[in-house]
Amino acid sequence: MAICPEKDEAELHEKEAGHNTGGCPDKSPREETNDLPSTYYKENPNRTPTKNGPKKKPKFKVRDIYECFTGHDDHAGCDVNPDVPACPDGSRPITRQIYSTKNVFVRQYQYCPGDEPPKDLPKEGFVEQIRITLEKFRSFPIKGSNVQSSPNKFSLRNGHTHFWASEETQEFNSNLSGSDVRIKAIPIQWNWNYGDGATRNLNFPGEAMPSHTLREETKTSHSYTKTGKFGVRVTTLYRGEFSVDGGPWEAIPGQAAVPSNTLPMDVWRTKKELIAND
């Protein structure tokens, strides 16, 4: 991911700066340095380099956050914001914030899994920090959702079979470089496959409805148009967060897709017959 060289420092500090900055004019890139953007030196005069003598190379650190998720179930987040496009893998971009070692905010930008950092960022000078990569996140034993139906494993052709899945935030503990690291796997999407060729992606798992009948359509029901035996499953997408030694929770780029159990469904048809009374 590249930042257009002609963008001024105000643009580099925009909170909503997109992760895709295509359309840059075809100009030769500016020379890369190992120093922070000039705004850092404006905010820290004692760090301003002099003409005589080597530049001081400040150290800085990063923090990754999700701006699309607030922790409130009733908040739709980036799903309804057309200015925050999804990443190529379907996940939402991460906002990376850069601070000095004295916690002075420098800048931030958004990126997707696999994106290259902006070209004007220094290649050196970052404080060594524990990070959880997407590959590491996916290596944890994240459990898939449990699928259930009403009626249980049975339906009638053209009836509305109600399905729902479990929703559970899972937590794992790890020890990395002598630090205690906590990892959360938070479910955000349920991709259904009903076994008859029909699929549907939902951002909620549904819930049990004890009084449901086959005549009632629900937000998570499905109607089979043919009889037979089918296997229903759901793939749950999880986003990740991690915390080091009790510190703030930080986002993990990308998501883990975990398949569920397969629920067998036996679909029958009804047949009307006339029966004589004598």
Stockholm file with secondary structure:
# STOCKHOLM 1.0

chainA/1-278         MAICPEKDEAELHEKEAGHNTGGCPDKSPREETNDLPSTYYKENPNRTPTKNGPKKKPKFKVRDIYECFTGHDDHAGCDVNPDVPACPDGSRPITRQIYSTKNVFVRQYQYCPGDEPPKDLPKEGFVEQIRITLEKFRSFPIKGSNVQSSPNKFSLRNGHTHFWASEETQEFNSNLSGSDVRIKAIPIQWNWNYGDGATRNLNFPGEAMPSHTLREETKTSHSYTKTGKFGVRVTTLYRGEFSVDGGPWEAIPGQAAVPSNTLPMDVWRTKKELIAND
#=GR chainA/1-278 SS CCCCTTCCHHHHTCTTCCSCCCCCCSCCCCCCCSSCCHHHHHHCGGGCCCSSSCCCCCCEEEEEECSSCCSCTTCCGGGGCTTSCCCTTSCCCEEEEEEETTCCEEEEEEECTTCCCCTTSCSSCBCCCCCCCHHHHHHSCCCCCCEEEESTTEEETTCEEEEEECCCCEEEEEEETTEEEEEEEEEEEEEEECSSSCEEEESSCCCCCTTCCTTCCCTTEEECSSCEEEEEEEEEEEEEEEEETTCCCEEEEEEEEEECCCEEEEEECCCCCCCCCC
#=GC SS_cons         CCCCTTCCHHHHTCTTCCSCCCCCCSCCCCCCCSSCCHHHHHHCGGGCCCSSSCCCCCCEEEEEECSSCCSCTTCCGGGGCTTSCCCTTSCCCEEEEEEETTCCEEEEEEECTTCCCCTTSCSSCBCCCCCCCHHHHHHSCCCCCCEEEESTTEEETTCEEEEEECCCCEEEEEEETTEEEEEEEEEEEEEEECSSSCEEEESSCCCCCTTCCTTCCCTTEEECSSCEEEEEEEEEEEEEEEEETTCCCEEEEEEEEEECCCEEEEEECCCCCCCCCC
//
